[in-house]
Amino acid sequence: MAFSLNKVMLIGNLGRDAETRFTTNNVSVTNFTLATTNSYKGKDGNWQNETTWHNIVAFNLSDYFKENLKKGKKFYVEGRLTKRDYTDKDGIKRYSTEVVSEKIIPLESAGGEASMQEETPRNGSVSEPEIQTEENDDLPF
């Protein structure tokens, strides 16, 4: 078996409020868009901004995230890329590339300050961020 990796890590702002629907098995599916911006210096020497829009899909999010995934807010999203096809109402086959989220972290709170709350949608567990400090005066350097 060959090793492979499908991992996406994004930091950006929501382009619209999240929308949540439920499957026939009562699984919540939340969709939202995330905008990331890349800045580079153009041929003329001026800075250019290039915005990329990402479609995000999250399963079984907590109510906190369903209520706080609002347009303009900054989030960290980690997940995997997936492609799917569907037929639209006019019978035309369409293709979509999405990020299926595995971890969502808000980067600002309601007051605009940084937040450390984290959501892992797949299993619903929330993990605390690790903070490591070393105080060892015996180090030779």
Stockholm file with secondary structure:
# STOCKHOLM 1.0

chainA/1-141         MAFSLNKVMLIGNLGRDAETRFTTNNVSVTNFTLATTNSYKGKDGNWQNETTWHNIVAFNLSDYFKENLKKGKKFYVEGRLTKRDYTDKDGIKRYSTEVVSEKIIPLESAGGEASMQEETPRNGSVSEPEIQTEENDDLPF
#=GR chainA/1-141 SS CCCCCCCEEEEEEESSCCEEEECTTCCEEEEEEEEEEEEEECTTSCEEEEEEEEEEEEESCCHHHHHHCCTTCEEEEEEEEEEEEEECTTSCEEEEEEEEEEEEEESSCTTSSCCCCCBCTTTCCCCCCCCCCCCCTTCCC
#=GC SS_cons         CCCCCCCEEEEEEESSCCEEEECTTCCEEEEEEEEEEEEEECTTSCEEEEEEEEEEEEESCCHHHHHHCCTTCEEEEEEEEEEEEEECTTSCEEEEEEEEEEEEEESSCTTSSCCCCCBCTTTCCCCCCCCCCCCCTTCCC
//
